């Protein structure tokens, strides 16, 4: 690739982005971008300077040691990688990072500045949230798009969520204001089975990525891992009569109720009901999303 101002000159690039933290229930969305990095052998091209955006007491740098000597300090940040999927005349920019602690508007400006320099014309944002859905069915995906044409083309199921948002929502708004096509896809992770990883949720997001990019994504072992995950949850439901009954209730719901994301209060309420049915024993936490 030809280098221009330190960045490569790309072919009709589309960006795929995900962020750890509140936007990433069961680590499902960052796992999707990480999967693309691996199967397409992406190479890092730049990163956001973390100094202005992260509280290092919250997102601490990590250190690697070898033979008692410091080898490297890895700072929490947002990285940009480029992949060139075989057989297509298009490059893909992969953006993976951690939700910043501060200065979100400036952070979004820097992300979009890099995208502009790379001549990215469309940004696809991936997220994962906790919801009241049965693990036995395809996990719903809701989202939003910067215009009605994109919504119709990619059959985006609009989210009806009102409440606090994360960096995914803020970055999508910033991209739209900058007249960059922006799509977001949020996979709905069962709140009672939210411990990472959740390969079924990651697989669902990758299928949407395939549609947007109009190219096949090698899924490697994800289908088998998703089947194993589902079997583990099934075993837990078989061993816990109350959980099994709860899942059956979810399966019997009609209409589109199953794709409603839960607010924090609703998640707490659902867990209280679940714990009462189990006699008040401790259960898994709802996690942050």
Protein Blocks (a to p, Z undefined) as FASTA:
>chain_A
ZZeehiacdehiacddddehjklgghlmmmmmmmmmmmnopacfbdcdfklmccfklmcc
ddddeehiafbdcdddddddddddehiacdcddddddddfbhkllmmmmmmmmmmmnopa
bdcddddddddddfkbccddddddfbfklmmmnopacdfbecdddfklmmmmmmmmnopa
cddddddddfklmcccdfklmmmmmmmmmmmnopacdekjmmmmmmmmmmmmmmmmmmmm
klmmmmmmmmmpgcjllmpccdfklmmmmmmmmmmmnoopacddebjZZ
